[in-house]
Amino acid sequence: MDAYWRGKVRFRSSRWSVPVVLALLLAACGDDSTGLAPLASGNWSASYTDDATGCGGSITEGTVDLLIVQVGIDLRVTSAGLYYTGTLIDTEGTWSATYRADGGSRSEEFTVTFTDNNTVLSGGSTWTWTDGVAVCSGTSTIEASK
């Protein structure tokens, strides 16, 4: 290659080398849009209060175990045989599901905040139940740690 073309190729490659290297580094690091390490994953012990008074029920309290799997910003939450999907952005997690309950179906969406290096979560849910004719709604609160 003569000196004329060698100078052109060197200039062109150096102009594109920084963006290419940055793109490769970002691809190697993966997508961590949460700003947190994917530490929401794990087994959680939770206590909850469920308010079903809007459906003619009562306020109940209890405990439940959660399994949270975080992949990037996506969350998969399993609890008491139910499977929820959602996201984690910064420290706010949301997950939702629709499932069979009490002769109808219940659609529920949780919003929680992760604190203490993703070892504590707190928040709650809103839910709606229907049997295809009647509709009612309720709320719940949840606190969990791992």
N, C-alpha and C positions, 0 to 999 in steps of 0.2 A: 504494500500500500504506500503510495507516495505521500510526501509531507503535507500536501494540500488536503487530501481526504483524511489523513490521520488527525489533523487539527479539527476538522468538522465532526468526526465521529466522537472524539474526546469531548468536545463542547456539548454535543447533543446528549451523550450519556451522562455527563455530569449534571446537566439541567434536569434530567428525569430521575437521577439516582435518589435524590432526597424523597420525592413523593413515593417512589417504588419501595424504598426501605421503610418508610412510615407505614405504608399499606401492609407490608409483610409483617411488621411488628404488631400492628393492630389485629391482624388476622391470627397471629400466633397467641396473642393474649386472650382472645375470645371476647364475647360480649358480656361485660359486667355493668350494665346500665343502672344497676341498683346503687352503685357507689359503695356497696358493702361486699365483703367476701360472701360467697354462697353458704353462709352458716345458718340459714333458717332451716336447712335440712336437719332432720333428726326426730327423735321420739320426744313428745311433749306430754306433760301431765297438766290437765286443765280442770278448772272448776267453772261452772256456768250457772246462770239463772235464766229460766225461760218463762216469759210472760205470755200466757195463752188466754188471758182474761177477755180479750177481744173476740175470742171464739167460744166463749162460754166455759172456758177451762179455768185453770188456776195458775199460780206462780209456783214453779218447781225449781229446785236446786239439785245439783249433782256434780259428779266428776266424770271425766272421760279422757281417754288417751287419744292423742293425735299423732299421726305420722305425716311429716311434711317433707316433701322432696322438692328442692329448688334446682332448676336448670336455667341458668341465665336469669331472666326476670320472671320466668314461668314457675308457678307453684302448683303442686299436686298435693291435696290434703285428703287423707283417709282417716275416718273416725267412725267407730261403731258400725262398720260395714257400709258406710256411705263414702262416696268419692266426689270430691270437689275439685274444680280447676280455677286458677286465678293468676294473679301477678303480684310481684313485689317491686315497687318503685321507691327508691330511697329507703325510708323506714315504714312505708305504708303498704300493707298487704291487703288484697281483696281476693275472695274466692266465693264461688257460688255453685249451686246444684239444684236440680229438681228431682224429687224422689217420692215414692209412695208412702203415705202416712194416714192412718186413721180413716181408711175407706176412701181416700182421695189422693191428691198430690200436693206436695208442699214445695214451693220455690223459695230458696233462702240465699241471701247474700251477706257475707261477713266482711267487715272492714276492721282491721286491727293495726296497731302500731307495735313495731318491734323495738325493744330497748335493751340496754345492758349488753351490748355486743351480740345482739340477736339471741339472747338467752331467756328473755321475757317478752311475752306478747299480751296485749290487752285491747279490748274493743267489744264489738257486738255484732248482731245481725238483725236484719229485718226479714220477715218471711210472710208469705201469703199461702193460705190453704184453700183448696177448692175441691168439690166433688162433682163439678160440672154444672151444679145448680147454685149452691150456696158458696159464698166467698167470705173469708175473714182473714185477719192478719194479726201478727204479734211481733215481739222483739225478744232478743236475748242479749246477755252480756257474757263475756268470757275473759278469763285470765289464765295464762299458762306459763310454764317454765320448763326448761329442759336441763 
